[in-house]
Amino acid sequence: MIHAFQILAVAAFPVLVIVAALKDTVSYTIPNWVSLALIAAFPLAALAVGLPLHVAGVNLAVGAVALAAGMGMFAAGWIGGGDAKLFAAAALWLGLPAALTYLAVTGVAGGALAVSLLALRSGYVRPYVLNGPPWFARLAEPGENVPYGLAIAIGALAAFPVSPLIRALG
């Protein structure tokens, strides 16, 4: 039987990932507290659903590999530091085999985001969005960064249903 505490513990993941995506979209920043909250909430969720220790260890390893990959992407200038931290914190929650879905969907969502921003920043569309909210006009600014936290969140939310945490809940 699923208890309210289990639901609350597991619900922290989608809530925090959505907060990160929204914050990144409107400000091009992902606050450190979001990634830290994800990391801190993982053990509570794992305990709440009775995740076996060896599975939690695999999740930890997946998160560590994602952190190393994120640091490499940050060092290469491909993503921001907040993106790298969110990428790793989400991977911690997802584990295997959900990490494969996470990578694939994040990549596709990132490509779709990049193409959408190119269209938004084109000379044809940009004049129409400049009168919108400041955050949206900033998205249309040529040469501006890409809020990749949005793609990370889409990938994380798509992979979450097949994560060991959700499987242990059922």
C-alpha positions as CSV (number, residue, x, y, z in Angstrom):
1,M,0.0,0.0,0.0
2,I,1.3,3.4,-1.0
3,H,1.4,5.9,1.9
4,A,1.2,9.7,1.8
5,F,4.8,10.1,2.9
6,Q,6.0,7.9,0.1
7,I,4.1,10.0,-2.4
8,L,5.4,13.3,-0.9
9,A,9.0,12.0,-0.9
10,V,8.9,10.8,-4.5
11,A,6.9,13.9,-5.7
12,A,9.9,16.1,-4.7
13,F,11.6,15.1,-7.9
14,P,9.2,16.3,-10.5
15,V,8.4,19.4,-8.4
16,L,12.1,20.4,-8.1
17,V,12.9,19.6,-11.7
18,I,10.0,21.7,-13.0
19,V,11.1,24.6,-10.7
20,A,14.6,24.3,-12.2
21,A,13.2,24.3,-15.8
22,L,11.0,27.3,-15.2
23,K,13.8,29.3,-13.4
24,D,16.3,28.5,-16.2
25,T,13.8,29.5,-18.9
26,V,13.0,32.9,-17.4
27,S,16.4,33.8,-15.9
28,Y,19.1,31.6,-17.4
29,T,20.1,30.4,-14.0
30,I,19.4,27.2,-12.0
31,P,19.7,28.0,-8.3
32,N,22.1,25.7,-6.4
33,W,19.4,25.1,-3.8
34,V,17.4,23.1,-6.4
35,S,20.2,20.6,-7.1
36,L,21.1,20.4,-3.4
37,A,17.4,19.8,-2.5
38,L,17.3,17.0,-5.1
39,I,20.4,15.4,-3.6
40,A,19.2,15.8,0.0
41,A,15.7,14.4,-0.9
42,F,17.0,11.3,-2.7
43,P,17.9,9.3,0.5
44,L,14.6,10.2,2.0
45,A,12.7,9.0,-1.0
46,A,14.8,5.9,-1.3
47,L,14.1,5.0,2.4
48,A,10.4,5.9,2.0
49,V,9.9,3.4,-0.9
50,G,12.2,0.8,0.5
51,L,14.8,1.0,-2.3
52,P,17.3,-1.8,-1.8
53,L,20.8,-0.6,-0.8
54,H,22.5,-2.0,-3.9
55,V,20.0,-0.3,-6.2
56,A,20.6,3.0,-4.3
57,G,24.3,2.4,-4.8
58,V,23.8,2.1,-8.6
59,N,21.8,5.3,-8.6
60,L,24.7,7.0,-6.7
61,A,27.1,5.7,-9.3
62,V,24.9,6.9,-12.2
63,G,24.8,10.3,-10.5
64,A,28.6,10.4,-10.2
65,V,29.1,9.5,-13.8
66,A,26.6,12.2,-14.8
67,L,28.4,14.7,-12.6
68,A,31.7,13.9,-14.4
69,A,30.0,14.1,-17.8
70,G,28.3,17.4,-16.8
71,M,31.6,18.9,-15.6
72,G,33.2,17.9,-18.9
73,M,30.4,19.6,-20.8
74,F,30.7,22.6,-18.6
75,A,34.5,22.8,-19.1
76,A,33.9,22.5,-22.9
77,G,31.5,25.4,-22.7
78,W,28.5,23.4,-24.0
79,I,26.3,23.9,-20.9
80,G,26.3,26.1,-17.8
81,G,27.3,25.1,-14.3
82,G,23.7,25.0,-13.1
83,D,22.8,22.7,-16.0
84,A,25.7,20.3,-15.1
85,K,24.6,20.1,-11.4
86,L,20.9,19.6,-12.4
87,F,21.9,16.9,-14.9
88,A,23.8,15.0,-12.2
89,A,21.2,15.5,-9.4
90,A,18.4,14.2,-11.7
91,A,20.6,11.2,-12.8
92,L,21.0,10.3,-9.1
93,W,17.2,9.9,-8.9
94,L,16.8,8.1,-12.2
95,G,19.5,5.3,-11.9
96,L,19.4,2.4,-14.4
97,P,17.8,1.7,-16.8
98,A,16.0,5.1,-16.7
99,A,19.3,6.9,-17.4
100,L,19.3,5.7,-20.9
101,T,15.8,7.2,-21.5
102,Y,17.0,10.3,-19.7
103,L,20.0,10.8,-22.0
104,A,18.0,10.1,-25.2
105,V,15.1,12.3,-24.4
106,T,17.3,15.1,-23.0
107,G,19.3,15.1,-26.2
108,V,16.2,15.2,-28.4
109,A,14.6,17.9,-26.3
110,G,17.8,19.9,-26.4
111,G,17.9,19.7,-30.2
112,A,14.3,20.7,-30.4
113,L,15.0,23.6,-28.0
114,A,17.9,24.8,-30.0
115,V,15.9,24.7,-33.3
116,S,13.0,26.5,-31.6
117,L,15.3,29.2,-30.3
118,L,16.9,29.6,-33.7
119,A,13.5,30.1,-35.2
120,L,12.5,32.5,-32.4
121,R,15.7,34.5,-32.9
122,S,15.2,34.7,-36.6
123,G,14.5,38.1,-38.3
124,Y,11.1,36.8,-39.2
125,V,9.8,36.0,-35.7
126,R,11.9,38.1,-33.3
127,P,10.1,41.4,-34.0
128,Y,6.8,39.9,-32.9
129,V,8.1,38.7,-29.5
130,L,10.0,41.8,-28.5
131,N,6.8,43.4,-27.0
132,G,6.2,40.3,-24.8
133,P,7.4,39.7,-21.3
134,P,11.1,40.6,-20.8
135,W,12.1,36.9,-20.2
136,F,10.5,35.9,-23.5
137,A,12.1,38.8,-25.4
138,R,15.5,37.7,-23.9
139,L,14.9,34.1,-25.3
140,A,14.6,35.8,-28.7
141,E,17.9,37.7,-28.3
142,P,20.4,36.5,-31.0
143,G,23.5,35.1,-29.4
144,E,21.9,34.6,-26.0
145,N,22.5,31.3,-24.2
146,V,20.2,28.3,-24.3
147,P,18.3,27.5,-21.1
148,Y,19.2,23.8,-21.3
149,G,17.7,23.1,-17.9
150,L,14.4,22.9,-19.8
151,A,15.7,20.0,-21.9
152,I,17.1,18.3,-18.8
153,A,13.8,18.6,-17.1
154,I,11.9,17.1,-20.1
155,G,14.3,14.2,-20.2
156,A,14.2,13.7,-16.4
157,L,10.4,13.7,-16.4
158,A,10.1,11.4,-19.3
159,A,12.5,8.9,-17.6
160,F,11.1,9.1,-14.1
161,P,8.3,6.6,-14.6
162,V,10.8,3.8,-15.3
163,S,13.2,4.7,-12.5
164,P,13.9,2.3,-9.7
165,L,12.2,4.6,-7.2
166,I,8.9,4.5,-9.1
167,R,9.2,0.7,-9.6
168,A,9.8,0.2,-5.9
169,L,6.7,2.3,-5.1
170,G,4.4,0.0,-7.0
